[in-house]
Amino acid sequence: MSKILLVEDNEMNRDMLSRRLIRKGYEVVMAVDGEQGVEMAGSENPRLILMDISLPTMDGLEATKKIKSVEKTASIPIIALTAHAMSGDREKAMEAGCDDYDTKPIEFNRLLGKIKALTE
């Protein structure tokens, strides 16, 4: 079973997405901000990270850069999630080290396809 780290500050989004992923057979661990996400990337050893971009304390781009700069966590695929899809956001996410990018509201089957592409 693949473990996914969901880094998301919005409780409703966390709850909805984690339940749907669990139903699909994933183990889900959650962080509520960028700092916790960086810590859990190291301690939980997830197969993939879903990273919200708009986070308190440390945004998702900064957290991604930190995760990708550490040898132990550098190879973990990261999918950036953003509600404020502006032109250039995808490029910023990819420059920060994200492996893919998706917009909110989440289109679950599309996101599932991206997760499978990066973990299989």
N, C-alpha and C positions, 0 to 999 in steps of 0.2 A: 504494500500500500504506500502511495506517495504522500509525503507530508508537505502541506502548503502553509507558508507563513503569510498571513493576511495582515497587512499594516494599514489600518483604517481608523480614523478618529471618530467617524460617525457611527453611533451604536446601531442604528437601524440598518445601515449598509452592511456592517459587520455581521449582524445577526442573520439577515436575509442571505447574504452570499455564503457564509459559513454553513448554514443549514443545507443549502443547495449542493455545495461541494461535498459535504458529509454524505448526503443521499447518493452521490455518484461514487462513493467509496474512498474519498480522500480523507486523510487525517488533517485537521485544521488547527493551527495554533495562531493566536492573535496578539498583535501589538497595537497600542492606541496612539503612538507617536513615533517620530523618526528615530529618536534615541533608543527607545525600547526595541524598535525594529532592528537596528544595528546589533544590539546586544543579543536578541533572540536568533538572528541569522547565525551567530557564532555558537550559541548554546544549544539550539534546537536542531541544527543541521537539516534544514528543510530541503526538499527536492526542487522547490520553486517558491518565489516570493511574488505576491501581488502587492504592489506598492502604490498607495494613494499619493498623489503629488502634493496636495494641499494639506499639510499636517502641522500641528502645533510643535513648538520647541525646535524642531529641525525638519525642514520640508523633505519630501520624498526624493528630490533630486540630490540633495546633500547626503541623505541616508544611503542612496544608491552608490554615490561616489565612495563613501566610506566602506560599504560592503565590498565593492569591487576592488578596493585598494588593499584588502587583506587577503593573503594567499589562501587561508582556510576557506573563505567565503566567496572568493573572486569568481569561481565557476558556477555559482548558483544562478540559474536564469531568473531574471526579474521582468515582470510585466508591469508597466506603469499604468495607473488608472487615474483618469482625470474627468471632472465634471465640467471644467471650463476649457473645452477644446478650442483653442485659438490657433491660428496658423503659426507654425513655428514650435508649438508645444511638442509635437512628435520628435522633431529634430533635437530639441533641448533634452528630452528624455533619453534619446538614443546617444547623444553626446555624453550624458551623465553615466552611461553604461547599461541602460535598460536594454533588454533583448527584444522586447515587443512593447506595444502600446495599445490601450483600449480606452474607450470613452464611456462615461456614465450618462444616463442610466445604462447599466450593464445589460448587454444582449447575451444571455447566459450561454446559449449554444455556440455563439461565435467565440466567447471567451474560453469555453471548454476546448474548442478546437485549437486555440492558441496554446493553452496549457498542455494539451496532448502533444502538439508539435514540438514543444520544448522539453518534454519529459520522457518521450518514448524513443 
